[in-house]
Amino acid sequence: MSASKIIHELEQIVGKKYCRTDQEARLTHSYDATPLFQAWPHVVVYPQTTEQVQALMKVAHREKIPVISRGSGTNLGASAVPVQGGIVMVFTRMNKILEIDEKNLTVTVQPGVITRQLHDAVEAHSLFYPPDLGSMAISTIGGNIAQGAGGLRGLKYGTTTDYVLGLEAVLANGDIIRTGGKLTKNVSGYDVTRFLVGSEGTLAIITEATLKLLPKPAFQQTMAVYFSGLDAAAEAVSAIISARIIPCTLEFMDQGTMKVVEEYAGIGLPVDQKAMLILEQDGPKELVEKDLAQMEQICQNLNATKIEIAKTGKDRIKILEARRTTLSALARATATTILEDATVPRASIPAMIRKITEISERYNVRICTFGHAGDGNLHPTCMTDSRNQDELARVEKAFAEIFNAALELGGTITGEHGVGLAKAPYMKQQWGIAGIHLLNRIKEAFDPHHLLNPGKIFYQSEEEKTCQNRPAHP
Amino acid sequence: MSASKIIHELEQIVGKKYCRTDQEARLTHSYDATPLFQAWPHVVVYPQTTEQVQALMKVAHREKIPVISRGSGTNLGASAVPVQGGIVMVFTRMNKILEIDEKNLTVTVQPGVITRQLHDAVEAHSLFYPPDLGSMAISTIGGNIAQGAGGLRGLKYGTTTDYVLGLEAVLANGDIIRTGGKLTKNVSGYDVTRFLVGSEGTLAIITEATLKLLPKPAFQQTMAVYFSGLDAAAEAVSAIISARIIPCTLEFMDQGTMKVVEEYAGIGLPVDQKAMLILEQDGPKELVEKDLAQMEQICQNLNATKIEIAKTGKDRIKILEARRTTLSALARATATTILEDATVPRASIPAMIRKITEISERYNVRICTFGHAGDGNLHPTCMTDSRNQDELARVEKAFAEIFNAALELGGTITGEHGVGLAKAPYMKQQWGIAGIHLLNRIKEAFDPHHLLNPGKIFYQSEEEKTCQNRPAHP
């Protein structure tokens, strides 16, 4: 069928207004939050119902057109870049919270709901959706699920995957499946629900989700701790966990990051210090205060230079602001900011930090490191300029070594950002040949024609490694 | 190759002593804990290393022989019955705890470790492996993982799947894969780790597992509450959760179950009451006591007839004994005890209990109901006699209606026991045709020749519905 006839068919499904082929729509959906990756889609559609998603998918299946589902595009692994063109399916119109079930402690949502709105809505019922993502003021829950998003409370509460109880999804052939439900226990057949979490839109298109909620913690308290040495900060992380304390947040920032944040936000960080930790505990007041006191003691024993415990809600927001503004601050500090996601067993955090420092010095590249220390999830972030090809080549080599170091320490190439295009070249190292073959066979089982977000996770060629300014398909 | 040559090859791999074709070995591995299902394997092997498992699997793959991996055989869905004969691979020799990592809060084990031994070993380090299975004095961790075992602490702590961080597994073609690791966060490729949990040995053979641990709760307290009406007991469950209390255990037993347990164990249960709840909370002492007091108040408001709070460790064990002995008591009370596993959203527990009562009366069958009320996970248990063919036919019809009722209430045909052979005929109702097709394609991706635990999960024919006394293959 001719391109114009297909477009006409898509218009019939979603309405002319919601099927766009103009340059503006195509340009704004040619990239996500990952620098250096861009590819143009042929058409951008905005479905409003599962039935519309199904009808669109059936056309795509018949015509063998790639389909890339997308929320707000905050992805950091180029997972939402339509590298083979085709249809970008945007879920901003499917943005309803369908039900908050207080008896079963669940919430059922459409994929386009903004994560922060979900938080606010359930908290109004004294309920709690723990995944606390850096991007949650913008990101959608559908994107969070597709990427298996992590965030700041992973250590105590786990990540998105721990809260997805049931899904409705459209398969590559247009079939609609429903998995799971409002159930604490369910072992009927394979766990397709959790398998779709983190599958980056390559296996199915999520059209509805039922999520687990917890009672909202009664109280929370936050503390910032500064150290004159990197090792002492890293050691504090280990000492806290070894003391059998599981704080809800345990964040790390190195001096480079602190300096950039201070320049950007001017919140009075002591930038002469080598590292800071942000610690938060939640739960019943007496318990929170006990844990805070114990963590304070541990940090003092490790010669922390300064400890600030938030006395008021305002104090707390100020401390957390340092962490929340990190990505924005880093992004504005240089022309090109490449944020990575190497993750290791938490006891290997000191070794990993030393390794990153050594590598960045050896390649003469500027790397600021921050991240979720309690999860072993670091974000070494390179401050560079994509116009400097020589430096960019060194950056790429440095990151390859950082990924290697993470794997050697028993870690992973991506803790929470996903593989997308950016990390696909490193998958073989992590999974081995047998593992890659298995992943390929699974992909084929779901999507034999490679229509769903093609080119992601599975590395195809050197050419795709950087698809910067890749032209649109005709 | 001839059967005797294949047996010789298997002997070469594991040693003659650990490759058995005698009638005793074959008989004792022809059934698991599920009544009415039996089928003889050709050979029983006991590997000691992953490399032996791999070598065995390569022979099976070459010769297209079914392989059923098995721990202690406590399964209640006939998942370990070798319905197509072949090789039963028993993991009792791979029973080592390889590492307790106190810094990363993980334990790495071989699959044959007895669950109770794992509990004891980590608790000696003040650590805690939450899944608390009814069968854990006998069951193995490999079996727990293969079945996605649930247990008594699901409401607060989740089930086995929430604690599996990494796996080593042998695929149907003999490939060895390693997934995950000592990582809180990991989104590198599909979540094969959790997908293998609950896959009942149909996708891969698990040879090693890394499990997540928590700090051991400082304190726990237990309470038994009796009610003169079923509805009040069911309402108490809802009222507790609605009050935003998440106890670690919230068990239910009806009068029929109480009577059987009392006859068996003689522990002084007030058998004139209609229902009992067993409630337990763990955590810091002050918090546990606060929750217990609040739950006591809720039960009093619902006119509980008697409340016993354990004052000593002995009291606690006595209360929990009522629950722990349930299966043994029911199993001995009649010739044939069929224990089911219908599970619903927890707010639907009252509706489900009413439905079970109505169905059992209509079919004139004796059903005792107990289970994990906090999880919506009920075990309606039929007391029957397999020699009474007329009654058995009514039992089968009653259970079919019970499964239907669970699905109508948004539930599942199996909360924690798995599908196996017993529930395979009901899978289509839960998944729909599109879902079943997808599960089939996934199975093919892992195991194209259907060598791994064939006949399970996927229902083939009426004949297989009861494979009682199925003869051994030649």
Boltz contact constraints between the chains, C-beta under 6 A:
constraints:
  - contact:
      token1: [A, 103]
      token2: [B, 238]
      max_distance: 6.0
  - contact:
      token1: [A, 103]
      token2: [B, 347]
      max_distance: 6.0
  - contact:
      token1: [A, 104]
      token2: [B, 345]
      max_distance: 6.0
  - contact:
      token1: [A, 104]
      token2: [B, 346]
      max_distance: 6.0
  - contact:
      token1: [A, 104]
      token2: [B, 347]
      max_distance: 6.0
  - contact:
      token1: [A, 148]
      token2: [B, 187]
      max_distance: 6.0
  - contact:
      token1: [A, 150]
      token2: [B, 185]
      max_distance: 6.0
  - contact:
      token1: [A, 154]
      token2: [B, 184]
      max_distance: 6.0
  - contact:
      token1: [A, 154]
      token2: [B, 185]
      max_distance: 6.0
  - contact:
      token1: [A, 159]
      token2: [B, 185]
      max_distance: 6.0
  - contact:
      token1: [A, 175]
      token2: [B, 434]
      max_distance: 6.0
  - contact:
      token1: [A, 177]
      token2: [B, 434]
      max_distance: 6.0
  - contact:
      token1: [A, 177]
      token2: [B, 435]
      max_distance: 6.0
  - contact:
      token1: [A, 181]
      token2: [B, 410]
      max_distance: 6.0
  - contact:
      token1: [A, 182]
      token2: [B, 345]
      max_distance: 6.0
  - contact:
      token1: [A, 182]
      token2: [B, 410]
      max_distance: 6.0
  - contact:
      token1: [A, 183]
      token2: [B, 412]
      max_distance: 6.0
  - contact:
      token1: [A, 184]
      token2: [B, 154]
      max_distance: 6.0
  - contact:
      token1: [A, 184]
      token2: [B, 375]
      max_distance: 6.0
  - contact:
      token1: [A, 185]
      token2: [B, 150]
      max_distance: 6.0
  - contact:
      token1: [A, 185]
      token2: [B, 154]
      max_distance: 6.0
  - contact:
      token1: [A, 185]
      token2: [B, 159]
      max_distance: 6.0
  - contact:
      token1: [A, 185]
      token2: [B, 343]
      max_distance: 6.0
  - contact:
      token1: [A, 185]
      token2: [B, 375]
      max_distance: 6.0
  - contact:
      token1: [A, 185]
      token2: [B, 377]
      max_distance: 6.0
  - contact:
      token1: [A, 185]
      token2: [B, 415]
      max_distance: 6.0
  - contact:
      token1: [A, 185]
      token2: [B, 416]
      max_distance: 6.0
  - contact:
      token1: [A, 186]
      token2: [B, 412]
      max_distance: 6.0
  - contact:
      token1: [A, 187]
      token2: [B, 148]
      max_distance: 6.0
  - contact:
      token1: [A, 187]
      token2: [B, 198]
      max_distance: 6.0
  - contact:
      token1: [A, 187]
      token2: [B, 414]
      max_distance: 6.0
  - contact:
      token1: [A, 187]
      token2: [B, 416]
      max_distance: 6.0
  - contact:
      token1: [A, 187]
      token2: [B, 418]
      max_distance: 6.0
  - contact:
      token1: [A, 188]
      token2: [B, 412]
      max_distance: 6.0
  - contact:
      token1: [A, 188]
      token2: [B, 413]
      max_distance: 6.0
  - contact:
      token1: [A, 188]
      token2: [B, 414]
      max_distance: 6.0
  - contact:
      token1: [A, 188]
      token2: [B, 430]
      max_distance: 6.0
  - contact:
      token1: [A, 189]
      token2: [B, 439]
      max_distance: 6.0
  - contact:
      token1: [A, 190]
      token2: [B, 199]
      max_distance: 6.0
  - contact:
      token1: [A, 190]
      token2: [B, 439]
      max_distance: 6.0
  - contact:
      token1: [A, 191]
      token2: [B, 194]
      max_distance: 6.0
  - contact:
      token1: [A, 191]
      token2: [B, 195]
      max_distance: 6.0
  - contact:
      token1: [A, 191]
      token2: [B, 198]
      max_distance: 6.0
  - contact:
      token1: [A, 194]
      token2: [B, 194]
      max_distance: 6.0
  - contact:
      token1: [A, 195]
      token2: [B, 191]
      max_distance: 6.0
  - contact:
      token1: [A, 195]
      token2: [B, 195]
      max_distance: 6.0
  - contact:
      token1: [A, 198]
      token2: [B, 187]
      max_distance: 6.0
  - contact:
      token1: [A, 198]
      token2: [B, 191]
      max_distance: 6.0
  - contact:
      token1: [A, 199]
      token2: [B, 190]
      max_distance: 6.0
  - contact:
      token1: [A, 215]
      token2: [B, 244]
      max_distance: 6.0
  - contact:
      token1: [A, 238]
      token2: [B, 103]
      max_distance: 6.0
  - contact:
      token1: [A, 244]
      token2: [B, 215]
      max_distance: 6.0
  - contact:
      token1: [A, 284]
      token2: [B, 287]
      max_distance: 6.0
  - contact:
      token1: [A, 287]
      token2: [B, 284]
      max_distance: 6.0
  - contact:
      token1: [A, 343]
      token2: [B, 185]
      max_distance: 6.0
  - contact:
      token1: [A, 345]
      token2: [B, 104]
      max_distance: 6.0
  - contact:
      token1: [A, 345]
      token2: [B, 182]
      max_distance: 6.0
  - contact:
      token1: [A, 346]
      token2: [B, 104]
      max_distance: 6.0
  - contact:
      token1: [A, 347]
      token2: [B, 103]
      max_distance: 6.0
  - contact:
      token1: [A, 347]
      token2: [B, 104]
      max_distance: 6.0
  - contact:
      token1: [A, 375]
      token2: [B, 184]
      max_distance: 6.0
  - contact:
      token1: [A, 375]
      token2: [B, 185]
      max_distance: 6.0
  - contact:
      token1: [A, 377]
      token2: [B, 185]
      max_distance: 6.0
  - contact:
      token1: [A, 410]
      token2: [B, 181]
      max_distance: 6.0
  - contact:
      token1: [A, 410]
      token2: [B, 182]
      max_distance: 6.0
  - contact:
      token1: [A, 412]
      token2: [B, 183]
      max_distance: 6.0
  - contact:
      token1: [A, 412]
      token2: [B, 186]
      max_distance: 6.0
  - contact:
      token1: [A, 412]
      token2: [B, 188]
      max_distance: 6.0
  - contact:
      token1: [A, 413]
      token2: [B, 188]
      max_distance: 6.0
  - contact:
      token1: [A, 414]
      token2: [B, 187]
      max_distance: 6.0
  - contact:
      token1: [A, 414]
      token2: [B, 188]
      max_distance: 6.0
  - contact:
      token1: [A, 415]
      token2: [B, 185]
      max_distance: 6.0
  - contact:
      token1: [A, 416]
      token2: [B, 185]
      max_distance: 6.0
  - contact:
      token1: [A, 416]
      token2: [B, 187]
      max_distance: 6.0
  - contact:
      token1: [A, 418]
      token2: [B, 187]
      max_distance: 6.0
  - contact:
      token1: [A, 430]
      token2: [B, 188]
      max_distance: 6.0
  - contact:
      token1: [A, 434]
      token2: [B, 175]
      max_distance: 6.0
  - contact:
      token1: [A, 434]
      token2: [B, 177]
      max_distance: 6.0
  - contact:
      token1: [A, 435]
      token2: [B, 177]
      max_distance: 6.0
  - contact:
      token1: [A, 439]
      token2: [B, 189]
      max_distance: 6.0
  - contact:
      token1: [A, 439]
      token2: [B, 190]
      max_distance: 6.0
  - contact:
      token1: [A, 441]
      token2: [B, 445]
      max_distance: 6.0
  - contact:
      token1: [A, 442]
      token2: [B, 445]
      max_distance: 6.0
  - contact:
      token1: [A, 445]
      token2: [B, 441]
      max_distance: 6.0
  - contact:
      token1: [A, 445]
      token2: [B, 442]
      max_distance: 6.0
  - contact:
      token1: [A, 445]
      token2: [B, 445]
      max_distance: 6.0
